[in-house]
């Protein structure tokens, strides 16, 4: 009898905590590829191809606006914000650092990187006063990390050299993450490692991972951290999107060591992971070009929620609503638990 009740409560637990899609609505369509999102003032803000930047109102999706930051066909895969402004950097050289005023959307270029190898993969604000952005390395394989302090952009001096063929993926603006004391950068390619920056003294450490790596298309594509200890990394191989071996891993010691999770038991190549707010890292959602998946046990097991294709990036709006963006669209998913 005790076993029967135990099994019954176990099944009930699965039913209670299983998640389902309540609604999935497209709120924006355009000829654009979007790989960076920010939430502000009840709106979804995006940057994308053809120098496009704009917003869609979550309360009234018909309220939307788009501007072009340049007459050049720049591709934006980064976006960040502080209290007063948005910031976006185009990929490829020359890299222009745009600052966009939140009140009137007037914009200006505040920094330019003319080095031929400039290719900025992600932009992340630690707080309203400091941000970091990571570029592919220079010809000598030196780490290239730009920092925003006291209203000014500049390059962070360091002696770190990346391995041959090691860079990063500008897939969803999420290969940088931070918590109270650290900032992490996930690299990929022929080597896929974690670079950890101490935010107090800006000293760098490098940690190896068991993630799939060795080819230019392989490695970590996205990371997220709940606190200074627990983090999640996802990725894979964009040329073999169904492959699902060693493409998800978690850490419990701030990135020093990583444990592969759900190897061979997930939906494959993934470009973005976001931990659910106030879940203490237990719940998270991921998106890849071929799927949307969910975990409620710290990334150990995964449930595919949707086979919807063409999304690259996602962000939580609240505890049961997620916004997705990608090829030609922005959509909002409401979950019920």
BABA-93478 format. One record per residue: residue in one letter; z, y, x negated of N, C-alpha, C in turn. Coordinates in steps of 0.001 Angstrom, whole numbers, plus 500000, padded with zeros to 6 digits. Atoms other than C-alpha are relative to their C-alpha. Layout:
<nuzas>
AZYXZYXZYX/...
</nuzas>
This chain:
<nuzas>
X500000498795499168500000500000500000500000501253499135/X499929498842500897500860502396497159498634500272499385/X501331499847500571497426501736495624499031500597501015/X500885499494498935495714502410498970500199501498500179/X499705498570499841497475505771499388499515500802498786/X500453499327501216496711506647495767498493500215500038/X501453499899499896493019505903496325499596501004501067/X500307499083498895493030507807499625500162501445499558/X499768498627500454494542510923498075498998500407498920/X501005499713501018492111510639495173498684500408500639/X501239499682499275489145510615497566500114501339500693/X499782498722499336490631513483499564499930501149499003/X500046498968501035491055515422496337498581500341499617/X501399499767500337487398514951495502499316500803501089/X500612499286498878486399516128498979500466501439500060/X499434498655499918488726519122498892499428500904498918/X500384499158501120487630520333495486498506499932499666/X501436500008500252483925519503495690499407501319500466/X500619498727499689481693522534495773498607499780500583/X501311500072499370478634523085497942499438501400500132/X500653498710499825476112525851498394500078500412501470/X499955499459498646476817527956501462498724500764500324/X501262499278499836473799530223500984499429500322498628/X500692499677501250471234531030498307498841500917500361/X500916498989499491469314534247498885499378500803498864/X500697499142500971466689536050496809500072501439500486/X499819498599499611467433539792496827499047500940499263/X500896499147500792464779541018494378498832499174499493/X501205500617500559461210540126493451499183501049499266/X500843499096500770459013541691490801499333499179498904/X500629500673501124456660540737488009500781500364498750/X499069499686501072459365540610485365500719498730499558/X499118501055500496461337538240483170501326500647499638/X498668499418500181465078538985483249500902499004499283/X499087500853500759467513537591480677501329500691499705/X498732499295500217470378540090480844500427500681501289/X499439499441498767472642541150483728501326500686499716/X498674499395499971475610543460484281500333500315501459/X499530499644498655477691544039487427500770501309499900/X499318498704499987478762547603488192499749500686501336/X500107499210498773479453549658491335499350499198501132/X500512500891498955478692546695493656498488499810499900/X501429500178500226475226546453492129499771499038498832/X500450500818501117473397544005489883499026500832499183/X500847499235500901471900545825486905499300499030499056/X500783500921500811469167544204484848499117500755499018/X501048499538500899466839544758481906499030498853499809/X500980501071500088463620542873481347498747500391499261/X501281499764500652460014542823480279499374501310500473/X500714498753499705457663545813480300500939501196500079/X499040498896500115460618548087479449500688500339501314/X499419499749498682462005547704482968501525499897499981/X498545499962499832465603548564483836500283500478501420/X499725499557498638467152548880487272501184499297500613/X498889500619499271469591547743489926499560499550501377/X500100500419498607469841545941493244501401500056500578/X498709499855499338472679546792495630500377498679500660/X499571501278499431474659543673496533500345500108501482/X499650499809498585475818545132499862498756500267500845/X501237499671499309472380546410500815498836499826499036/X501043500272500992469625544742498752498750500875500122/X501142499092499872467041547142500139500200501265499172/X499695498881500880468799549798498084499844499530498562/X500260500405501381467261549251494662499156501063499308/X500746499023500780465791551324491882499631499407498657/X500463500484501291463776550614488781499344501140499228/X500640499030500864462761552781485836499444499272498781/X500512500537501255460760552169482675500539500851498858/X499364499287501100462572553075479493499019500414498910/X500988499659501010459389553321477456498602499757500535/X501390500253499663455637553570477807499487498768499265/X500342501221500718455470550734475291500458498791500813/X499639501207499263455617547212476680501128499270499275/X498848500585500674459058546532475257500591498877500838/X499294501082499315460919543340476089501493500132499738/X498551499919500123464621543679476795500623498655500361/X499230501212499704466888540654476577501487500254499787/X498597499627500162470136542536476073500359501080500997/X499473498945499139472295544724478280501520499993499884/X498551499862500060475849546035477976500405501314500633/X499538498773499364478018548783479418501400500383499536/X498647499479500102481019551010478873500252500824501265/X499643499281498777482601553424481366498900500926500499/X500961498963499610479794555956481337498541499607499881/X501405500264500314476627554252480135499683498509499932/X500548501316500314474462551170479887499294500095498649/X500676500059501290472949550053476590499061498801500008/X500992501075500060469815547981476027499218500110498703/X500758500060501247467946546881472902498825499054500207/X501161500874499876464430545502472831499949498995498850/X500246500964501061463507542398470887498802500478499186/X501088499706500927461084542643467976500145501393499387/X499885498764500778460648545470465478498856500965500325/X498675499391500175461133548347465662500879499794501227/X499035500200498918464268547762467731500626501340500373/X499468498735499509465255550745469844501280499750500795/X498730500104499290468859551119471017500026501112501054/X500018499037498906468754552804474430501400500182500595/X498780499663499280471679554558476095499586500633501328/X500402499544498671471375555080479873501229500481500754/X498875499414499281473725557396481770500137499363501385/X499784500679498727475272555660484775499821500918501207/X500063499075498859475285558777486957498570500350500383/X501346499522499667471690559972486707498879499142499402/X500942500921500636469984557138484747499093500679498959/X500722499400501109468766559568482109500294499192498732/X499844500889501146468211557714478862499520500660498718/X500399499519501316467825558310475154500114498866498991/X499900500963501101467279556306471975501037500530499020/X498898499526500838470467556510469916500034499332498623/X500051500679501303469614554146467041498699499211499951/X501242500760500160466490552493465649500093499137498742/X500050500921501128466166549445463417498526499690499730/X501421500148500313462764549448461697499698498815499085/X500224501168500854463259546341459545499092499000500722/X500996500868499366460402543910460188500605498779500677/X499381501205499437462749541007460904500946500300501162/X499078499650498909464728542916463562499625499261501278/X500182500730498743465141540778466676501393499786500573/X498624500013499510468314541426468668500147499039501175/X499876501123499075469469538359470557501027500222501105/X498959499784498994472562539598472410500779501262499668/X499179498796500119474718542673472999501264499789500813/X498732500294499329478407542425473877501010501114499748/X498937499000500108481044545069474604501355499305500037/X498635500515500055484549544065473544500896500808500925/X499305499092499097485942547095475373499132501249500131/X500806498798499783484798550596476297499702500771498722/X500152499245501235484951551721472686499285499244498880/X500580500790501091483441548878470680499078498918500547/X500973501019499625480394546637470943499364499408498747/X500682500674501100478536544167468735498666499457500501/X501289500594499691474918543084468687499480499267498770/X500362500938501055473407540278466631498490499876499921/X501443500127500218469909540215465144499705498758499177/X500443501026500937467934537472463486500200500527498578/X499675499546501363468688537568459745498831500683499309/X501041499365500797466778539589457177499309498955499129/X500787500934500807464380538031454661500843499219499009/X499095500692500919467316537071452452501050499169500729/X499120500822499138469070535266455355501405500562500155/X498688499401499796471991537702455441500269500219501493/X499615499733498625473878537970458726499811501483500302/X500244498622499595472828541100460572500733500267501310/X499142499717498864475494542407462904500209501504500091/X499811498568499797475440545938464305501224500223500882/X498777499711499266478619547515465644499957501428500544/X499904498696499346479204550408468043501456500434499981/X498640499460500096482301552458467205499943501516500061/X499873498547499935483340556003468036498684500669500388/X501234499425499493480080556591469839498803499882499089/X501085500109500957477906555582466878499682498534499691/X500428501329500416475864552512465933499839499952498486/X500198500212501425475845551132462421500053498521499687/X499992501403500394475472547845460548501329499627499357/X498731500481500540478598545843459735499764499364498638/X500157500543501344478861545171456016500668498634499909/X499435501332500189479365541495455205499158499256498967/X500687500787501024478373538863452629499533498639500512/X500322501308499437477634536015455025498495499749499997/X501397500405499961474352534188454549499849498825500960/X500290501097499087472890531980457258499188498936499272/X500790501073500580471305528634456483498519500223500274/X501437499895499771467563528307456230499661499496501407/X500388500400498649466108528213459731501081500213501045/X498904499732499055469386529330461340499852501423500544/X500118498679499366469094532199463831500769499963501315/X499357500048498690469898532551467534498923500097501063/X500951499994498898468273532470470956500305501156500959/X499849498890499052467724535581473077499686499495501402/X500296500705498755467924533422476182500673500610501219/X499254499509498837470557535092478377501027501060499639/X499050498984500459472435537724476355501422499461499911/X498658500590499968475339535278476128500289499103498800/X499573500750501188475411533885472598501054500760499208/X498821499306500524478206536393471890501068500004501083/X498879499949499061481640536209473530501224500527499261/X498778499511500638485071537696472908501208499723500887/X498723500062499293488723537370473873500893501071499364/X499088498969500475491819539278472776499839500312498517/X499973499797501450491638538752469022498708499674499269/X501188500474500699488223537278468273498712500318500757/X501351499982499468484510537651468784499259498824499391/X500733501173500465482289534568468534498502500208500165/X501456500000499933478580534252467811499533498568499818/X500551501349500089476664531031468414498605500062499397/X501327500062500597473722530306466153499295498720500438/X500780501177499643470950527803466664498818499845499073/X501144500287500856467847526313465125500298498822499096/X499774501104500937468008524150462031501480499805499693/X498536500129500049471753524842462004500563500712501217/X499371499401498822473936525545465030501501500071499746/X498608499822500402477284527004464034500645501122500807/X499240498923499378480005529307465320500477500959498913/X499496498945500869480664532599463553501122500702500751/X498855499374499329484094534001464370500430501254499240/X499612498716500575484948537642463763501392500370500482/X498671499507499653488573538761463653499866501471500384/X500216498640499505488563541927465768500949501021499366/X499055499070500624491524543411463887499536500431498607/X500386499655501372490166543232460338498512499775499715/X501442500249500078486501542271460991499625499030498875/X500319501070500934486705539279458671499303498869500748/X500810501038499385484213536498459369500370498613499488/X499841501413500343484724532735459446498815499245500599/X501124500803499522482078530036459945500472498574500236/X499591501362499646482588526707461711498782499175500398/X501070500922499625480240523755461981500254499435501396/X499866500614498673479583522089465341499212498695500046/X500744501247499832478401518647466494498822500155500951/X501073499706499051475794520343468692498650499494499475/X501358500378500410472176519148468656499394501133499187/X500554498992500909470424520974465802499053499324499036/X500926500560500979467879520533463048498567500444500203/X501325499472499691464773521886464797500150501442500476/X499926498575499651463932525537465487500284500237501470/X499798499848498550464165524943469261501353499491500472/X498750500662499615467599523260469208501229500841499675/X498735499364500319471187524436469263500691500595501196/X499254499304498951473666526510471224499211501218500474/X500690498857499408472104529011473596500969500982500648/X499067499147499263475173530367475372501425499518499776/X498584500336500118478945530500474956500818500891500929/X499041499186499263481901531731476977501399499529499628/X498622500320500366485620531881476197500952500513501069/X498950499590499062488597531950478534501052500844499307/X498981499296500777491029533098475843499722499751498518/X500208500181501442491497532929472076499873498541499586/X500040501420500336491587529130472243498861499233500659/X500966500847499293489389527592474943498652500679500175/X501357499504499824485628528041474906499038498876500320/X501040500943499615482464526341476133498676500465499389/X501335499708500521478996526151474547498995499080500681/X501062500792499382475751524979476173498680500338499319/X501311499768500590472152524659475056499136498770500097/X500887501152500017469810521892473996498742500284499217/X501307499850500648466114521935473150499010500473501056/X500855499463498943463772524189475123498627499325500036/X501268500732499965460779522040474156500150498617500636/X499710501289499363462464518934475621501142500212500990/X498957499503499112464330520276478613500768498903500729/X499282501095499334465253516917480125501024499344499078/X499059500614500941467087515850476952501406500560500226/X498630499568499688470847515980477471501045499393499057/X499086500559500998472419514597474288500555501113499122/X499319499036500878474983516721472411499603501451500280/X500412498641499620474070519881474354501082500764500761/X498842499319499412477496520760475805501208499666499138/X498805500260500807480707521169473807501085501016500339/X498867499107499754484169522693474178500902500058498774/X499019499842501067486802523985471803501340500380500598/X498643499631499584490573524271472207500770500692498881/X499320499345501118491326525931468879499217501225499503/X500666498758500359489275529094468963498705499850499244/X501297500195500622486026527603467723500004499250498691/X499934500715501274487285525778464639499392498605500111/X500539501333499761486492522337466071499455499922501416/X500685500127498714484254521281468943499895498542500404/X500131501343499436484162518229471212498801499964500926/X501165500153499122480869517135472753500458499477501354/X499655500401498642481136516782476544498747499568500763/X501037500439499051479002514925479118498665499704499319/X501246500325500698476452513828476513499276498872500729/X500763500982499237473718511944478364500315500003501478/X499569499979498595475365512850481678500014501428500550/X500134498652499448474222516388482441498536500275500277/X501361499708499523471105518127483742499043500453498909/X500911499678501081469693518962480320500116501421499501/X500089498677500631468656522154478558500584501092500894/X499265498989499254470856525079479600500035501299499205/X500108498716500697470554528786478796501189500928500206/X498891499088499735473707530344480251501174499254500606/X498773500536499421477316529374480976500961501145500251/X499028498971499646479890531516482747501240499340500610/X498742500520499486483549530618483279500403500778501247/X499604499368498745484792531317486789501250500860499792/X498830499123500151487203534278486933501271499370500582/X498680500465499561490890533354487256500107498484500140/X499927501465499946490161529642486814500638499419498740/X499383500413501265491789529506483347499089499078499193/X500961500801500737488621527910482028499665498674500647/X500210501306499378488765524938484369498646499905500700/X501244500017499231485728525931486463498954500890499343/X501080499229500617482343527138485238498669499615500618/X501344500248499479478713527396486238499001500193498873/X501053499878500995475583526937484158498646500075500687/X501370499973499504471906527605484627499055499694498851/X501088500249500927468828526321482861498697500224500742/X501296499758499376465143526690483548499705499023501123/X500298501045499022465265523518485663501168499663500921/X498848500430499211468725523438487244501106501055500021/X498723499286499960472023525026488261501077498936500135/X498973501041500002475146522966487527501395500610499959/X498626499516499851478912523235488020500974498979499440/X498924500870500482482014521838486328501338500535500481/X498657499613499552485561521861487662501076499313499173/X499006500681500855487247519977484801499793500389498523/X500118499465501363486806522194481724498746499518499274/X501271500370500599483210521094481159499841498534499664/X500069501422500338483923517376480906498951499266500830/X501016500589499128481768516387483905499309501113500770/X500823498966499378479013518239485763499340499487501272/X500704500281498758477535518341489238498816500959500115/X501165499148499805473990519582489736500036500579501414/X499986499330498702474003522149492539498604500241500542/X501339499626499548470310522983492630498962499634498955/X501150500228500870466922522064491178499103501234499931/X500776498756500028465763525663491580499595500324498566/X500537499751501335463560526574488643499829501494499746/X500357498641500380462973529769486726501141500976499825/X498861499120500281466500531149486275500438499822498544/X499588500036501396467750532056482798501436500472499781/X498703499358500218470995534006483254500754500065501322/X499183499906498793473902534130485706501279500767499694/X498729499293500133477110536063486323500776499878501296/X499141500046498828480066535700488676500169501408500583/X499700498754499287480430538442491286501441499972500475/X498614500255499625483673537030492668500235498497499932/X499611501393500202485415533664492942499086498980500670/X500908500962499384482745532114495160498558500494500090/X501352499452499948479607534189494536499465500216498587/X500635499906501310477211534041491584498613500602500160/X501349499435500004474103536092490827499196499348498872/X500902500624500959471133534509489025498764500869499835/X501246499264500233468081536097487428499135499219499026/X500923500691500880464999534920485619498588500484500187/X501413499676499870461272534792486168499714500572501387/X500485499289498809460293537376488798501004500126501132/X499089499973498857463515537239490822501462500165499574/X498535500007500063467218537871491301500485499382501301/X499487500687498817469144535625493704501519499924499960/X498547500082499862472705535363494985500366498691500690/X499522501262499444474466532049495606501451500132500432/X498629500074499514477570531721497759500415498538500044/X499493501363500055479655528598497164501182499849500945/X498795500323499233482177526926499431500682498811499353/X499223501006500718484942524766498081500873499194500961/
</nuzas>
